[in-house]
Amino acid sequence: MTRRHGYALLAAIIAVIVAMSTAIYIGVAADTGTRDRTSLSGPRPARPSAAPASAGVWVGAWSASPVGAEPGTRAEGMTGRSVRNVVHAAVGGTSARVTLSNLYGRTALTITHASIALAAGTETAAARAGTMRPLTFAGNTTVVIAAGGQVFSDAVALSLPAGSDVFVTTYSPSLSGPVTYHPTARQTSYAGEGDLTEDETGTAYTEQVDHWRYLTALDVLSGEADGTVVAFGDSLTDGKNSTANANDRWPDYLNRRLRTALAAGDDLPRYSVVNAGIGGNRVLSDARGRPLENQAGIRRFRRDVLDRPNVKIVVIDLGINDLLRTPGTADPQKILTGLRDLVRQAHARGIKVVGATLMPVGKRATWTEARESVRQTINAEIRSGRVYDAVVDFDKALRDPYDPRALRTMYDSGDRLHPNDKGYERMADTFDLDYLKGSTAARL
């Protein structure tokens, strides 16, 4: 072989290598990014493909913010028992994945088995036949969640219709207290002795509770939605005093209203709506405990909004507890500064912010003229457009026209603070669906 022929052969070999390398690079770059959702408390191992490739994007189908440590679980937690959380899917999908939290645990939480299934009906622990799927974590059925940490499951193939009730069941054989939970769920979930993660009958689930344990999110690979709307707030968003097991919180009504409008052919974004409300939550102040329970809005915003999948819009209804729970009189400018900080965090991610006015509470015994003045000052600034990208006026929609400091009787659940189902529906109806259009450019 001549030297010239040798150089030609070498050049050809190099060209083949470059082509193969380029193909590999393109394949990696085309990855949808679903493999980066592993444990926040440890290394990020490569995740095996637990579900077949499918069209769609990952969006939130349900969420509940971790609030604190469940009373009475400090020593043993849920040792030797199965927890069957029941959640309601805002949109459908072809695959699902979940987030489990040990944020308020004092020791590592070991989950040896977990599963996901569709419920056979409402208010039952029985699963629909043929829908039970085991959950894995980085390819393993067992996962250890460090104290203060959370983990993301692998994706699992499951045809999950919009509006369906979904079971996420976990089993822990070892001491695992305290239990991270979300109280006042307005949804009945279950627990039972032993490993019942793949039990379809539900008969062994002898305990019923009105809160969610460990589970904080359900995401779906959806062809029905292109993004997520997060409702971020306090008990008014959490749905306190709404009818149990009926999904009558205002974000539920908003999600159904959007689904109906899309089905009718309205020109609106295809979004899901998930709930990040916490009863008693404040913009600026945490509750007590170590770690701090009921974390302030400005500190939990990243966890509960920014880290959710494909968030396009956040709706903020927060601030009334800063008035109710502050001794004396709260400083309206400090609260407004906190709200603007939430907007800044959202805008840095290109997320549009819709904000709500603070609703009336004037007939409560602890309400004062000074607190009412602070509420009016905050609402005036919100209505001016100098806080949020768009404003939904919950105050105007639900207040008594003859006594604007109080809720209208037809919308009052009876405690003069929280709406009834009709009031929550009114809140959702007040929301202008056109606010879901458009976006906010990231401002870093």
VONU-224238 format. One record per residue (C-alpha): x, y, z; residue in one letter; residue number from 1. Coordinates in pm, whole numbers, plus 50000, padded with zeros to 5 digits. Layout:
N
u/v/w/type/seq
X/Y/Z/A/NUM .
...
***
This chain:
444
u/v/w/type/seq
50000/50000/50000/M/1 .
50136/50342/49906/T/2 .
50162/50618/50164/R/3 .
49892/50813/49979/R/4 .
49654/50514/49990/H/5 .
49734/50470/50359/G/6 .
49640/50832/50437/Y/7 .
49317/50789/50243/A/8 .
49225/50476/50440/L/9 .
49304/50650/50768/L/10 .
49089/50948/50670/A/11 .
48800/50716/50587/A/12 .
48826/50542/50924/I/13 .
48828/50878/51106/I/14 .
48520/50989/50912/A/15 .
48330/50675/51023/V/16 .
48428/50733/51387/I/17 .
48313/51096/51372/V/18 .
47981/50995/51220/A/19 .
47920/50733/51488/M/20 .
48011/50980/51764/S/21 .
47774/51238/51620/T/22 .
47489/50987/51614/A/23 .
47552/50896/51976/I/24 .
47562/51264/52077/Y/25 .
47235/51337/51898/I/26 .
47070/51040/52066/G/27 .
47177/51160/52409/V/28 .
47076/51520/52339/A/29 .
46731/51404/52230/A/30 .
46663/51246/52569/D/31 .
46349/51401/52723/T/32 .
46514/51458/53058/G/33 .
46299/51214/53255/T/34 .
46603/51036/53392/R/35 .
46723/51316/53615/D/36 .
46446/51281/53876/R/37 .
46621/51061/54129/T/38 .
46687/51092/54500/S/39 .
46782/51438/54620/L/40 .
46964/51281/54913/S/41 .
47224/51085/54716/G/42 .
47390/51026/54380/P/43 .
47189/51018/54061/R/44 .
47223/50671/53909/P/45 .
47123/50611/53550/A/46 .
46758/50514/53537/R/47 .
46649/50214/53333/P/48 .
46355/50256/53099/S/49 .
46061/50131/53305/A/50 .
45800/50229/53047/A/51 .
45790/50206/52668/P/52 .
45849/50519/52464/A/53 .
45529/50716/52418/S/54 .
45418/51051/52277/A/55 .
45341/51330/52520/G/56 .
45510/51540/52786/V/57 .
45546/51502/53162/W/58 .
45302/51716/53359/V/59 .
45169/51723/53712/G/60 .
44849/51524/53759/A/61 .
44826/51571/54137/W/62 .
45033/51716/54419/S/63 .
45020/51783/54793/A/64 .
45282/51984/54977/S/65 .
45451/51817/55278/P/66 .
45340/52001/55591/V/67 .
45503/51840/55894/G/68 .
45542/51529/56111/A/69 .
45223/51332/56173/E/70 .
45135/51335/56547/P/71 .
45174/50997/56716/G/72 .
45426/50862/56464/T/73 .
45748/50988/56623/R/74 .
45869/50648/56748/A/75 .
45763/50381/56498/E/76 .
45613/50567/56208/G/77 .
45423/50321/55989/M/78 .
45647/50023/56069/T/79 .
45511/49695/55936/G/80 .
45209/49860/55777/R/81 .
45103/49950/55427/S/82 .
44990/50302/55341/V/83 .
44742/50331/55052/R/84 .
44715/50696/54949/N/85 .
44419/50788/54729/V/86 .
44470/51080/54489/V/87 .
44268/51229/54203/H/88 .
44430/51272/53860/A/89 .
44373/51610/53696/A/90 .
44467/51476/53350/V/91 .
44524/51138/53193/G/92 .
44840/50977/53068/G/93 .
45005/50660/52943/T/94 .
45279/50642/53208/S/95 .
45311/50761/53566/A/96 .
45575/50837/53827/R/97 .
45553/50951/54190/V/98 .
45746/51151/54449/T/99 .
45787/51023/54805/L/100 .
45908/51250/55087/S/101 .
46082/51192/55420/N/102 .
46124/51563/55481/L/103 .
46016/51547/55844/Y/104 .
46166/51208/55925/G/105 .
46440/51182/56188/R/106 .
46588/50861/56043/T/107 .
46615/50704/55700/A/108 .
46287/50566/55566/L/109 .
46314/50224/55398/T/110 .
46040/50138/55150/I/111 .
46070/49774/55041/T/112 .
45765/49766/54815/H/113 .
45548/50026/54645/A/114 .
45275/50010/54384/S/115 .
45036/50218/54178/I/116 .
44687/50123/54061/A/117 .
44350/50268/53966/L/118 .
44076/50261/54228/A/119 .
43782/50031/54168/A/120 .
43544/50309/54272/G/121 .
43506/50598/54513/T/122 .
43564/50563/54887/E/123 .
43711/50216/54857/T/124 .
44054/50058/54911/A/125 .
43988/49806/54632/A/126 .
44190/49840/54311/A/127 .
44053/49803/53961/R/128 .
44139/49457/53833/A/129 .
44443/49442/53608/G/130 .
44575/49790/53688/T/131 .
44816/49708/53973/M/132 .
45177/49796/53885/R/133 .
45488/49766/54105/P/134 .
45692/50085/54143/L/135 .
46070/50086/54120/T/136 .
46336/50340/54209/F/137 .
46643/50347/53985/A/138 .
46547/49992/53889/G/139 .
46506/49862/54245/N/140 .
46191/49772/54437/T/141 .
46354/49889/54762/T/142 .
46449/50250/54822/V/143 .
46602/50424/55122/V/144 .
46499/50788/55168/I/145 .
46736/50985/55388/A/146 .
46593/51198/55667/A/147 .
46498/51529/55509/G/148 .
46510/51383/55158/G/149 .
46276/51273/54882/Q/150 .
46288/51025/54594/V/151 .
46132/50998/54250/F/152 .
46010/50667/54116/S/153 .
46083/50528/53774/D/154 .
45814/50573/53513/A/155 .
45569/50285/53483/V/156 .
45333/50212/53195/A/157 .
44974/50264/53309/L/158 .
44674/50392/53116/S/159 .
44543/50652/53356/L/160 .
44224/50842/53260/P/161 .
44165/51204/53357/A/162 .
43950/51230/53667/G/163 .
44041/50884/53793/S/164 .
44121/50801/54154/D/165 .
44468/50652/54183/V/166 .
44624/50441/54459/F/167 .
44989/50484/54553/V/168 .
45076/50224/54816/T/169 .
45399/50191/55016/T/170 .
45526/49939/55272/Y/171 .
45801/49995/55528/S/172 .
45916/49703/55751/P/173 .
46148/49903/55977/S/174 .
46130/50189/56228/L/175 .
46061/50498/56024/S/176 .
45912/50777/56235/G/177 .
45809/51053/56224/P/178 .
45585/51030/55915/V/179 .
45592/51321/55670/T/180 .
45229/51401/55592/Y/181 .
44973/51644/55454/H/182 .
44676/51684/55692/P/183 .
44320/51786/55605/T/184 .
44335/51617/55267/A/185 .
43954/51606/55225/R/186 .
44021/51262/55078/Q/187 .
43998/50925/55254/T/188 .
44313/50715/55236/S/189 .
44390/50380/55401/Y/190 .
44640/50173/55599/A/191 .
44665/49808/55700/G/192 .
44896/49562/55874/E/193 .
45159/49382/55666/G/194 .
45277/49415/55308/D/195 .
44956/49486/55118/L/196 .
45112/49684/54836/T/197 .
44978/49455/54563/E/198 .
44651/49361/54732/D/199 .
44361/49435/54497/E/200 .
44072/49352/54732/T/201 .
44136/49627/54986/G/202 .
43967/49425/55262/T/203 .
44276/49424/55486/A/204 .
44296/49803/55492/Y/205 .
44128/49860/55826/T/206 .
44241/50219/55897/E/207 .
44094/50526/55728/Q/208 .
44260/50869/55749/V/209 .
44197/51219/55615/D/210 .
44556/51289/55518/H/211 .
44829/51182/55278/W/212 .
45146/51011/55402/R/213 .
45485/51030/55227/Y/214 .
45334/51092/54882/L/215 .
45373/51446/54747/T/216 .
45329/51420/54369/A/217 .
45192/51215/54082/L/218 .
45316/51301/53733/D/219 .
45193/51155/53406/V/220 .
45327/51130/53053/L/221 .
45031/51297/52889/S/222 .
44900/51363/52543/G/223 .
44619/51569/52695/E/224 .
44828/51848/52850/A/225 .
45135/52045/52752/D/226 .
45205/52214/53085/G/227 .
45118/52247/53452/T/228 .
44936/52518/53646/V/229 .
45021/52523/54018/V/230 .
44774/52674/54265/A/231 .
44992/52800/54551/F/232 .
44829/52912/54872/G/233 .
44692/52837/55217/D/234 .
44380/52654/55344/S/235 .
44165/52842/55094/L/236 .
44356/52664/54818/T/237 .
44392/52341/55018/D/238 .
44011/52321/55023/G/239 .
43938/52328/55397/K/240 .
43568/52258/55472/N/241 .
43496/52140/55118/S/242 .
43304/51812/55084/T/243 .
43528/51513/55150/A/244 .
43603/51275/54861/N/245 .
43431/51508/54614/A/246 .
43731/51705/54481/N/247 .
43557/52037/54533/D/248 .
43857/52256/54612/R/249 .
43877/52562/54388/W/250 .
44176/52426/54186/P/251 .
43967/52110/54119/D/252 .
43684/52323/53985/Y/253 .
43930/52523/53774/L/254 .
44079/52206/53627/N/255 .
43733/52069/53535/R/256 .
43632/52403/53389/R/257 .
43943/52409/53171/L/258 .
43888/52049/53059/R/259 .
43528/52135/52960/T/260 .
43638/52443/52766/A/261 .
43905/52246/52578/L/262 .
43657/51971/52493/A/263 .
43429/52240/52348/A/264 .
43710/52354/52120/G/265 .
43801/52679/52298/D/266 .
44138/52823/52201/D/267 .
44315/52772/52533/L/268 .
44642/52614/52645/P/269 .
44621/52245/52734/R/270 .
44727/52254/53097/Y/271 .
44670/52047/53408/S/272 .
44599/52213/53744/V/273 .
44760/52085/54065/V/274 .
44731/52197/54426/N/275 .
45012/52332/54645/A/276 .
44799/52469/54927/G/277 .
44885/52429/55296/I/278 .
44643/52517/55574/G/279 .
44772/52806/55785/G/280 .
45053/52885/55542/N/281 .
45204/53234/55547/R/282 .
45415/53431/55302/V/283 .
45690/53521/55547/L/284 .
45679/53299/55858/S/285 .
45735/52929/55925/D/286 .
45561/52728/56194/A/287 .
45763/52572/56475/R/288 .
45960/52247/56479/G/289 .
46293/52114/56360/R/290 .
46293/52101/56066/P/291 .
46048/52389/56047/L/292 .
45694/52274/55975/E/293 .
45454/52454/55744/N/294 .
45738/52637/55576/Q/295 .
45682/52996/55467/A/296 .
45576/53053/55109/G/297 .
45901/53225/55014/I/298 .
46096/52917/55134/R/299 .
45882/52636/54995/R/300 .
45817/52799/54656/F/301 .
46102/52626/54480/R/302 .
46008/52282/54612/R/303 .
45633/52311/54551/D/304 .
45627/52516/54229/V/305 .
45957/52562/54048/L/306 .
46064/52197/54074/D/307 .
45733/52064/53941/R/308 .
45734/51940/53578/P/309 .
45660/52181/53294/N/310 .
45511/52456/53509/V/311 .
45375/52735/53290/K/312 .
45152/52929/53532/I/313 .
45141/52973/53910/V/314 .
44832/53114/54081/V/315 .
44919/53269/54418/I/316 .
44653/53316/54687/D/317 .
44854/53379/55000/L/318 .
44882/53641/55273/G/319 .
44568/53631/55489/I/320 .
44737/53417/55756/N/321 .
45018/53672/55781/D/322 .
44746/53909/55903/L/323 .
44553/53661/56119/L/324 .
44853/53507/56293/R/325 .
45071/53812/56348/T/326 .
45037/53959/56699/P/327 .
44923/54317/56670/G/328 .
44929/54452/56316/T/329 .
45123/54308/56023/A/330 .
45328/54535/55799/D/331 .
45160/54537/55455/P/332 .
45481/54641/55281/Q/333 .
45669/54341/55417/K/334 .
45396/54107/55294/I/335 .
45394/54274/54952/L/336 .
45773/54244/54937/T/337 .
45737/53872/55007/G/338 .
45476/53832/54734/L/339 .
45700/54017/54489/R/340 .
45983/53781/54583/D/341 .
45762/53488/54477/L/342 .
45698/53664/54146/V/343 .
46071/53721/54101/R/344 .
46143/53351/54159/Q/345 .
45875/53252/53906/A/346 .
45988/53501/53643/H/347 .
46344/53372/53669/A/348 .
46206/53042/53536/R/349 .
45984/53204/53272/G/350 .
45666/53122/53468/I/351 .
45369/53356/53446/K/352 .
45213/53462/53779/V/353 .
44842/53517/53841/V/354 .
44772/53658/54187/G/355 .
44457/53676/54397/A/356 .
44324/53947/54625/T/357 .
44285/53857/54995/L/358 .
43930/53750/55077/M/359 .
43722/53902/55360/P/360 .
43728/53770/55717/V/361 .
43561/54064/55890/G/362 .
43315/53872/56109/K/363 .
43578/53666/56294/R/364 .
43633/53756/56659/A/365 .
44007/53814/56611/T/366 .
43959/54060/56326/W/367 .
44035/54426/56394/T/368 .
44007/54757/56213/E/369 .
44387/54765/56185/A/370 .
44396/54422/56019/R/371 .
44118/54521/55781/E/372 .
44317/54830/55686/S/373 .
44622/54614/55608/V/374 .
44408/54380/55393/R/375 .
44267/54673/55198/Q/376 .
44617/54818/55147/T/377 .
44747/54487/55010/I/378 .
44443/54438/54786/N/379 .
44473/54790/54644/A/380 .
44834/54724/54548/E/381 .
44746/54386/54395/I/382 .
44462/54540/54190/R/383 .
44697/54813/54068/S/384 .
44892/54555/53866/G/385 .
45218/54631/54042/R/386 .
45251/54286/54202/V/387 .
45138/54011/53962/Y/388 .
45118/53960/53586/D/389 .
44739/53922/53612/A/390 .
44488/53950/53895/V/391 .
44188/53736/53994/V/392 .
43968/53925/54239/D/393 .
43850/53659/54484/F/394 .
43763/53932/54736/D/395 .
43518/54103/54504/K/396 .
43368/53773/54389/A/397 .
43287/53632/54734/L/398 .
43233/53931/54963/R/399 .
42892/54034/55092/D/400 .
42780/54335/54883/P/401 .
42608/54479/55192/Y/402 .
42902/54410/55425/D/403 .
43222/54399/55215/P/404 .
43432/54299/55515/R/405 .
43254/53962/55534/A/406 .
43198/53659/55312/L/407 .
42862/53641/55143/R/408 .
42646/53392/55338/T/409 .
42577/53172/55036/M/410 .
42954/53114/54997/Y/411 .
43044/53077/55366/D/412 .
43115/52727/55504/S/413 .
43018/52854/55848/G/414 .
43350/52965/55998/D/415 .
43345/53309/55829/R/416 .
43679/53241/55663/L/417 .
43659/52934/55438/H/418 .
43415/52902/55150/P/419 .
43176/52612/55105/N/420 .
43169/52409/54782/D/421 .
42963/52677/54610/K/422 .
43216/52938/54718/G/423 .
43510/52735/54588/Y/424 .
43326/52692/54258/E/425 .
43269/53068/54247/R/426 .
43644/53125/54294/M/427 .
43720/52901/53995/A/428 .
43449/53068/53784/D/429 .
43603/53409/53861/T/430 .
43933/53303/53706/F/431 .
43965/53436/53348/D/432 .
44085/53139/53143/L/433 .
44254/53378/52901/D/434 .
44507/53443/53179/Y/435 .
44648/53100/53094/L/436 .
44761/53232/52757/K/437 .
45101/53386/52704/G/438 .
45412/53361/52913/S/439 .
45668/53570/53097/T/440 .
46023/53591/52970/A/441 .
46285/53485/53223/A/442 .
46444/53780/53402/R/443 .
46762/53667/53572/L/444 .
***
